[in-house]
Amino acid sequence: PSDAKMAAPATEAAAAGEQTDYKKMLTYKPMQAIMVTHFVWNAFYYGFLAWLPSFLEGALGLSMAKSSLLSILPYASTVAMTLFVGQAADGLLASGKYTLTQVRHLAQSVAFLGPGTCLFLMGGLLRLVPAGCGAAPGYVVAGVVTLLSAAFALGAWSRVGLFCTHQDMSPKYASVLLGITNTAAAIGSLLGTYVIGVLLDATGQNWTLALIAPILALQVLATAIFVAGFRSDPVDFTKPVDLPSPGPGGNGVKVLAIEVNPPGDDGEKSDKELIDEVKKAAKATQDAAEAAKKSLEEAVAERPVIFGMNLPADRQKQFLILAAGALTCSLGFAALQQSVFEIEGFKYPGFMTLLTSAAYAVCGFLEMGLTSGGKFTRHGTWKNYWILSTMTFGGMFFTNFALKFLNYATRIVFKSAKVVPVMLFATIVNKKVFSPLEYFSAATLCAGVALFTLGDAAGGALNFNPIGVVLITLALCVDALTSNFEERVFFRVPKPASQAEVLGYASLLGCFWSAIQNVAQGEIWPAMAHAAEHPRVVPSIIAFSVLGYVSVTFVLSIIKFFGATEAEIVKTLRKVGSIILSFVLFPKPLNWQYVGGFIVVCASIYLTTKAKELKRKVKTA
């Protein structure tokens, strides 16, 4: 078709006997990735646009006049950088070393992770402002404004990332696609501005927790979703329309006539020979497809191996062994982890995350070496391991950080609701279908979590804070996406990776992210001084990390051989045991919300198990 035809709007397509397939647009995975990315971009950009003068006044103690003047600089830097990003992207494409999809991934990663890094460093600078200080020191003001300007300048890369994706996918429907994603983005703008205000009230005007931390978390999550989900391959969102038959005397529809020559004419084959050849080709294609399917099923159906030991061939026994191992190790993990937070003066979740990631990496490579004769074969790509490590670190950090604001038992119960986003992402990412009973059990679980959280607040918990709910919700979503990403990329493939490989490489790269966080926030040195003063801190963290590794090994095996949702059921059972253990080892006042929430969560677990049993019976029938 001509350029004019390709650029025609959807209305012209309808006039030509075509309709826009909106359902395909909304369910197309790269389109969903763009919608999430656009939502987060507007939450970041317009959230800062609305709150920047107030931030400069409240966090740095500047006058409103000076704040308004300095607020211009970040947006001026965006304009300046925009002049160069287009040429840079064209240069990358012209070099022939990068595909169009890779350029979009790179550009949007810079547009999110670049500002995210600047915001992270800015949070560290704000810690240098003395408490009760009227105005921040000049070097802090200069540093914050410089980092803000750099953040918005790097954000200009979205002009050759996010905002070019609609045209890449479909020049014909680019305007329609932009309208859809911009609707999601408008919601992001409204919610971003409102939620920042709510968090400011909840945290006592703590700008780091209310403004910087949520935006940074969303940017990291959106980057992972965009890189994993977006492809710039052209797509036709047109569906044909049955045109009415012409009336008598009208122009008829031309029918293509096929002339069949008699056998032997001009040496051509007979109809029977042609039919036989078509049948043979179809049979060969079917055989190849069945062979590929069988190969994939054999790869997935291989027997689990735990620390070099093959589990029994019986599937039920495999599941029971894996579930029992995960539950047993996790109880020791829970007890030791909470004991660390009970140590006087311990308030270093980032340091805990760093040691945990390092312990996981060491355990993973040790298991790989022991089970493969010293060979460290890597089946997953570095790109996927970077994505996985980012998500794993994010979930671990938000989980540990939430303990500063929530009781341990409440955190566990809240994370029990992870099966809900796991089901959501499984539907989107892995195209799974769930029954009404499964959705009802998920809703019941949410009700139990809400009751338990209310019990934490009503019980007068000293460290309860609504910001903890925000952090644990972020951890929940990141963990859910991680489980489905692991299943789809590393395990549901012809050559699946081992759980030791996934844990080893993902944790090794996770150490990188954790080290950056510790250094940027200045947490590493106070944490090491505290550990020197309390010698049982590091051994306890290492001990529960090793138990956690063993537990995660069992869980990953369940994901690999049974699926992400089954793994979440086991993890939910594990959390119920952890709740009971938490109340036994670290007593806290009981109230009706705690008891009611626990009963509702247990009921949800029963409903979920029943739903899985019914689904298995239907499959067997």
MARLO-308256 format. One line per 2 residues: number of its first residue (from 1); their letters; for each residue x, y, z of C-alpha. Coordinates in steps of 0.2 Angstrom, whole numbers. Last residue first. Layout:
NUM = A = X,Y,Z ~ ...
//
This chain:
621 = AT = -59,-180,162 ~ -41,-178,168
619 = KV = -41,-160,164 ~ -58,-158,174
617 = KR = -51,-167,189 ~ -36,-156,189
615 = KL = -46,-140,189 ~ -57,-147,203
613 = EK = -41,-150,214 ~ -35,-133,210
611 = AK = -51,-125,215 ~ -51,-135,231
609 = TT = -33,-129,235 ~ -38,-111,232
607 = LY = -54,-113,243 ~ -43,-120,257
605 = IS = -31,-106,256 ~ -45,-93,256
603 = AC = -52,-101,272 ~ -35,-100,280
601 = VV = -34,-81,276 ~ -52,-79,283
599 = IF = -47,-87,299 ~ -31,-77,301
597 = GG = -40,-61,297 ~ -53,-65,310
595 = VY = -40,-68,323 ~ -30,-53,320
593 = QW = -45,-42,318 ~ -52,-49,334
591 = NL = -37,-43,344 ~ -21,-51,350
589 = PK = -7,-41,359 ~ 10,-46,353
587 = PF = 21,-61,357 ~ 38,-64,348
585 = LV = 41,-82,348 ~ 23,-89,348
583 = FS = 16,-75,338 ~ 29,-75,324
581 = LI = 28,-94,324 ~ 9,-93,320
579 = IS = 12,-80,306 ~ 27,-90,299
577 = GV = 16,-106,298 ~ 3,-95,288
575 = KR = 17,-89,277 ~ 22,-106,272
573 = LT = 4,-110,267 ~ 5,-94,256
571 = KV = 21,-100,249 ~ 14,-117,245
569 = IE = -1,-108,236 ~ 11,-96,227
567 = AE = 21,-111,220 ~ 5,-119,213
565 = TA = 1,-102,205 ~ 19,-101,197
563 = GF = 18,-119,189 ~ 21,-137,193
561 = FK = 38,-142,187 ~ 47,-126,185
559 = II = 37,-116,198 ~ 38,-130,210
557 = SL = 57,-132,207 ~ 58,-113,210
555 = VF = 49,-115,227 ~ 61,-129,233
553 = TV = 76,-119,228 ~ 68,-104,237
551 = SV = 68,-114,253 ~ 86,-119,251
549 = YG = 91,-101,248 ~ 80,-95,262
547 = LV = 89,-107,274 ~ 105,-100,268
545 = SF = 99,-82,270 ~ 93,-86,287
543 = AI = 110,-92,292 ~ 119,-77,283
541 = IS = 108,-65,292 ~ 110,-73,309
539 = PV = 129,-74,307 ~ 130,-55,302
537 = VR = 119,-49,316 ~ 126,-60,330
535 = PH = 142,-49,333 ~ 132,-34,339
533 = EA = 144,-19,340 ~ 153,-25,325
531 = AH = 136,-27,316 ~ 132,-9,321
529 = AM = 148,-2,314 ~ 145,-12,298
527 = AP = 127,-5,297 ~ 133,13,300
525 = WI = 146,11,286 ~ 134,3,273
523 = EG = 119,14,275 ~ 125,30,266
521 = QA = 110,30,255 ~ 121,30,239
519 = VN = 133,17,246 ~ 119,5,251
517 = QI = 109,7,236 ~ 123,4,224
515 = AS = 129,-11,234 ~ 111,-18,232
513 = WF = 110,-16,213 ~ 127,-25,211
511 = CG = 122,-38,223 ~ 107,-42,213
509 = LL = 119,-46,198 ~ 126,-61,209
507 = SA = 108,-65,215 ~ 101,-67,197
505 = YG = 116,-77,192 ~ 116,-89,206
503 = LV = 97,-91,209 ~ 94,-94,190
501 = EA = 108,-106,189 ~ 103,-116,205
499 = QS = 85,-117,199 ~ 91,-125,183
497 = AP = 89,-117,166 ~ 76,-124,154
495 = KP = 81,-130,136 ~ 65,-131,126
493 = VR = 57,-116,136 ~ 45,-115,150
491 = FF = 58,-114,164 ~ 69,-99,161
489 = VR = 59,-86,151 ~ 40,-90,155
487 = EE = 42,-97,173 ~ 55,-84,179
485 = FN = 44,-70,172 ~ 29,-77,180
483 = ST = 37,-77,197 ~ 46,-60,195
481 = LA = 29,-52,190 ~ 22,-58,206
479 = DV = 37,-53,216 ~ 36,-35,209
477 = CL = 18,-34,213 ~ 20,-39,231
475 = AL = 35,-29,234 ~ 26,-13,228
473 = TI = 11,-18,240 ~ 23,-21,254
471 = LV = 30,-3,251 ~ 13,5,250
469 = VG = 7,-4,266 ~ 23,1,275
467 = IP = 19,19,270 ~ 3,18,280
465 = NF = 14,17,296 ~ 14,3,310
463 = NL = 31,4,320 ~ 23,6,337
461 = AG = 9,-6,334 ~ -6,1,342
459 = GA = -17,-15,341 ~ -29,-6,330
457 = AD = -16,-3,316 ~ -10,-21,316
455 = GL = -28,-27,317 ~ -32,-17,302
453 = TF = -18,-25,293 ~ -25,-42,298
451 = LA = -43,-38,292 ~ -36,-31,275
449 = VG = -26,-47,273 ~ -41,-58,276
447 = AC = -52,-48,264 ~ -38,-50,251
445 = LT = -38,-69,253 ~ -57,-69,251
443 = AA = -55,-60,234 ~ -41,-73,229
441 = SF = -53,-87,234 ~ -67,-80,223
439 = YE = -55,-78,209 ~ -50,-97,211
437 = LP = -69,-101,212 ~ -73,-92,196
435 = SF = -60,-103,187 ~ -43,-97,180
433 = VK = -36,-96,163 ~ -17,-94,159
431 = KN = -10,-84,145 ~ 8,-84,152
429 = VI = 10,-65,152 ~ -7,-57,154
427 = TA = -16,-71,163 ~ -1,-76,173
425 = FL = 1,-58,177 ~ -16,-57,185
423 = MV = -15,-74,194 ~ 2,-68,201
421 = PV = -6,-52,206 ~ -19,-61,217
419 = VK = -7,-75,223 ~ 3,-61,231
417 = AS = -11,-60,244 ~ 0,-69,256
415 = KF = 12,-54,256 ~ 0,-45,267
413 = VI = -1,-59,279 ~ 18,-60,280
411 = RT = 20,-41,282 ~ 6,-41,296
409 = AY = 16,-55,305 ~ 32,-44,304
407 = NL = 24,-29,311 ~ 24,-15,299
405 = FK = 34,2,296 ~ 52,-3,297
403 = LA = 48,-20,291 ~ 42,-13,275
401 = FN = 61,-10,270 ~ 64,-28,270
399 = TF = 50,-32,258 ~ 54,-17,247
397 = FM = 72,-23,246 ~ 68,-41,242
395 = GG = 55,-36,229 ~ 67,-24,221
393 = FT = 82,-35,221 ~ 72,-49,213
391 = MT = 65,-37,199 ~ 82,-30,195
389 = SL = 90,-47,196 ~ 77,-54,184
387 = IW = 79,-40,171 ~ 98,-42,172
385 = YN = 96,-61,171 ~ 85,-59,155
383 = KW = 98,-48,147 ~ 112,-60,152
381 = TG = 104,-74,143 ~ 98,-90,151
379 = HR = 106,-107,148 ~ 122,-104,158
377 = TF = 134,-119,160 ~ 144,-117,176
375 = KG = 153,-134,175 ~ 162,-140,191
373 = GS = 155,-158,190 ~ 137,-152,186
371 = TL = 128,-155,203 ~ 142,-149,214
369 = GM = 147,-134,204 ~ 129,-128,201
367 = EL = 126,-130,220 ~ 141,-120,224
365 = FG = 136,-107,211 ~ 119,-105,219
363 = CV = 125,-105,237 ~ 137,-91,234
361 = AY = 124,-81,224 ~ 111,-83,238
359 = AA = 123,-78,251 ~ 128,-62,242
357 = ST = 110,-58,239 ~ 106,-60,258
355 = LL = 121,-50,263 ~ 116,-35,252
353 = TM = 97,-36,257 ~ 102,-36,275
351 = FG = 113,-20,272 ~ 98,-12,263
349 = PY = 86,-17,278 ~ 97,-7,290
347 = KF = 87,-2,306 ~ 95,-13,319
345 = GE = 96,-2,335 ~ 93,-16,348
343 = IE = 91,-33,340 ~ 73,-38,337
341 = FV = 75,-35,318 ~ 88,-49,318
339 = SQ = 76,-60,327 ~ 63,-57,314
337 = QL = 75,-65,301 ~ 80,-80,312
335 = AA = 62,-85,315 ~ 56,-82,297
333 = FG = 71,-92,289 ~ 68,-106,301
331 = LS = 50,-107,296 ~ 55,-105,278
329 = CT = 66,-121,279 ~ 51,-132,284
327 = LA = 38,-125,272 ~ 50,-126,257
325 = GA = 55,-143,260 ~ 37,-149,264
323 = AL = 31,-142,247 ~ 46,-150,237
321 = IL = 43,-167,245 ~ 24,-166,243
319 = FQ = 25,-160,225 ~ 37,-174,220
317 = KQ = 27,-187,229 ~ 11,-181,219
315 = RD = 21,-182,203 ~ 28,-200,205
313 = AP = 45,-201,198 ~ 54,-200,214
311 = LN = 66,-185,217 ~ 83,-186,210
309 = MG = 97,-180,222 ~ 111,-168,216
307 = FI = 106,-154,228 ~ 88,-156,223
305 = VP = 84,-163,206 ~ 67,-163,199
303 = RE = 62,-176,186 ~ 60,-171,168
301 = AV = 42,-166,163 ~ 47,-149,156
299 = AE = 60,-155,145 ~ 49,-170,140
297 = EL = 35,-159,136 ~ 46,-148,125
295 = SK = 52,-162,116 ~ 35,-169,113
293 = KA = 29,-152,107 ~ 43,-151,95
291 = AE = 40,-169,89 ~ 21,-166,87
289 = AA = 25,-150,77 ~ 37,-159,65
287 = DQ = 24,-174,63 ~ 11,-161,58
285 = TA = 22,-152,46 ~ 27,-169,38
283 = KA = 9,-174,37 ~ 4,-158,29
281 = AK = 18,-160,16 ~ 12,-178,12
279 = KV = -6,-173,10 ~ -1,-158,-2
277 = ED = 10,-171,-12 ~ -5,-183,-13
275 = IL = -17,-169,-18 ~ -5,-164,-32
273 = EK = -3,-182,-38 ~ -22,-184,-38
271 = DS = -24,-168,-48 ~ -12,-174,-61
269 = KE = 5,-167,-63 ~ 10,-156,-77
267 = GD = 21,-162,-92 ~ 13,-150,-104
265 = DG = -3,-160,-103 ~ 0,-177,-96
263 = PP = -14,-176,-84 ~ -28,-164,-90
261 = NV = -26,-146,-86 ~ -35,-138,-71
259 = EI = -40,-120,-74 ~ -43,-110,-58
257 = AL = -56,-96,-59 ~ -54,-81,-47
255 = VK = -71,-74,-43 ~ -75,-56,-47
253 = VG = -89,-49,-36 ~ -104,-43,-46
251 = NG = -106,-25,-51 ~ -125,-22,-49
249 = GP = -139,-28,-61 ~ -147,-37,-47
247 = GP = -140,-31,-30 ~ -123,-33,-24
245 = SP = -119,-44,-9 ~ -116,-34,7
243 = LD = -98,-33,13 ~ -92,-44,27
241 = VP = -80,-33,37 ~ -61,-38,39
239 = KT = -52,-34,55 ~ -38,-21,55
237 = FD = -26,-20,69 ~ -11,-24,58
235 = VP = 5,-26,67 ~ 23,-20,63
233 = DS = 36,-28,74 ~ 43,-15,87
231 = RF = 43,-27,102 ~ 38,-22,120
229 = GA = 36,-35,134 ~ 52,-39,143
227 = VF = 60,-22,140 ~ 44,-13,144
225 = IA = 40,-23,159 ~ 57,-22,167
223 = TA = 58,-3,164 ~ 40,-1,171
221 = LV = 46,-9,187 ~ 62,1,189
219 = QL = 52,17,185 ~ 38,13,198
217 = AL = 50,10,212 ~ 59,26,208
215 = IP = 43,36,208 ~ 37,28,225
213 = AI = 54,31,233 ~ 57,49,228
211 = LA = 40,57,232 ~ 32,51,248
209 = LT = 47,42,256 ~ 61,54,251
207 = WN = 49,69,254 ~ 45,65,272
205 = QG = 32,78,275 ~ 25,68,291
203 = TA = 25,51,282 ~ 6,49,281
201 = DL = 3,67,275 ~ 16,67,262
199 = LV = 10,50,257 ~ -7,57,253
197 = GI = 0,71,243 ~ 11,60,233
195 = VY = -5,49,230 ~ -15,63,223
193 = TG = -1,69,210 ~ 3,52,205
191 = LL = -16,47,203 ~ -20,61,192
189 = SG = -5,60,181 ~ -6,41,180
187 = IA = -24,42,175 ~ -19,54,161
185 = AA = -6,41,156 ~ -19,27,154
183 = TN = -29,39,143 ~ -13,43,134
181 = TI = -10,24,130 ~ -27,23,121
179 = GL = -25,40,112 ~ -8,35,106
177 = LV = -14,18,99 ~ -28,27,90
175 = SA = -16,40,82 ~ -3,26,78
173 = YK = -17,16,69 ~ -10,16,51
171 = PS = 8,18,56 ~ 6,2,67
169 = MD = 19,-5,79 ~ 33,7,75
167 = QH = 22,23,75 ~ 15,18,92
165 = TC = 32,15,99 ~ 40,32,95
163 = FL = 34,40,111 ~ 40,27,122
161 = GV = 58,27,116 ~ 64,41,105
159 = RS = 55,54,115 ~ 58,44,131
157 = WA = 76,49,129 ~ 70,66,136
155 = GL = 70,58,153 ~ 89,59,153
153 = AF = 87,78,154 ~ 74,77,167
151 = AA = 85,67,179 ~ 101,78,175
149 = SL = 91,93,180 ~ 85,85,196
147 = LT = 103,79,200 ~ 109,97,197
145 = VV = 95,105,208 ~ 98,92,222
143 = GA = 117,95,221 ~ 116,114,221
141 = VV = 104,114,236 ~ 115,101,245
139 = YG = 130,112,242 ~ 121,128,248
137 = PA = 117,120,265 ~ 98,117,268
135 = AG = 87,130,275 ~ 78,131,292
133 = CG = 87,116,299 ~ 76,106,311
131 = AP = 85,90,307 ~ 101,93,298
129 = VL = 101,91,279 ~ 113,77,274
127 = RL = 99,64,272 ~ 93,75,258
125 = LG = 109,70,248 ~ 105,52,249
123 = GM = 88,54,242 ~ 96,64,228
121 = LF = 107,49,224 ~ 91,39,222
119 = LC = 83,52,212 ~ 98,53,200
117 = TG = 98,34,198 ~ 79,34,194
115 = PG = 82,48,182 ~ 94,37,172
113 = LF = 84,21,175 ~ 68,28,167
111 = AV = 73,38,151 ~ 89,27,149
109 = SQ = 79,11,149 ~ 67,20,137
107 = AL = 81,23,125 ~ 89,6,127
105 = HR = 73,-3,124 ~ 68,8,109
103 = VQ = 85,5,102 ~ 84,-14,104
101 = TL = 67,-14,96 ~ 74,-5,81
99 = TY = 88,-17,79 ~ 106,-13,85
97 = KG = 123,-15,77 ~ 118,-9,60
95 = SA = 127,8,63 ~ 112,17,55
93 = LL = 101,12,69 ~ 112,18,83
91 = GD = 115,35,73 ~ 96,37,71
89 = AA = 94,36,90 ~ 108,48,93
87 = QG = 101,60,81 ~ 84,59,89
85 = VF = 91,61,106 ~ 101,78,102
83 = LT = 88,92,102 ~ 78,83,116
81 = MA = 93,86,128 ~ 90,105,128
79 = VT = 72,104,130 ~ 73,92,145
77 = SA = 87,103,153 ~ 74,118,152
75 = YP = 62,107,162 ~ 75,104,175
73 = LI = 80,122,176 ~ 62,130,178
71 = SL = 59,124,195 ~ 74,134,201
69 = LS = 64,150,198 ~ 48,144,207
67 = SK = 59,138,222 ~ 67,155,223
65 = AM = 50,164,224 ~ 43,151,236
63 = SL = 58,153,248 ~ 70,138,250
61 = GL = 69,127,265 ~ 77,112,256
59 = AG = 64,99,258 ~ 48,110,260
57 = EL = 52,124,248 ~ 61,113,235
55 = FS = 47,100,236 ~ 33,113,236
53 = PL = 40,120,220 ~ 42,102,212
51 = WA = 25,96,217 ~ 15,98,202
49 = LF = 28,96,189 ~ 36,82,199
47 = GY = 20,72,198 ~ 18,77,180
45 = YF = 34,69,175 ~ 34,54,186
43 = AN = 16,49,185 ~ 16,53,167
41 = WV = 30,41,163 ~ 23,28,174
39 = FH = 6,28,164 ~ 16,28,148
37 = TV = 26,13,153 ~ 11,3,158
35 = MI = 2,7,142 ~ 17,3,132
33 = AQ = 19,-14,140 ~ 0,-17,136
31 = MP = 3,-13,118 ~ 18,-25,117
29 = KY = 6,-39,125 ~ -8,-36,113
27 = TL = -24,-38,123 ~ -30,-20,121
25 = MK = -25,-18,103 ~ -33,-35,99
23 = KY = -49,-30,107 ~ -49,-14,98
21 = DT = -49,-22,81 ~ -52,-7,70
19 = QE = -65,-11,56 ~ -63,-13,37
17 = GA = -75,-11,22 ~ -66,4,15
15 = AA = -76,16,25 ~ -70,7,41
13 = AE = -52,10,36 ~ -56,28,32
11 = TA = -62,30,50 ~ -46,22,57
9 = PA = -35,35,50 ~ -25,34,34
7 = AM = -7,34,36 ~ -4,17,28
5 = KA = -15,23,13 ~ -5,39,11
3 = DS = 11,29,12 ~ 5,18,-2
1 = P = 0,0,0
//
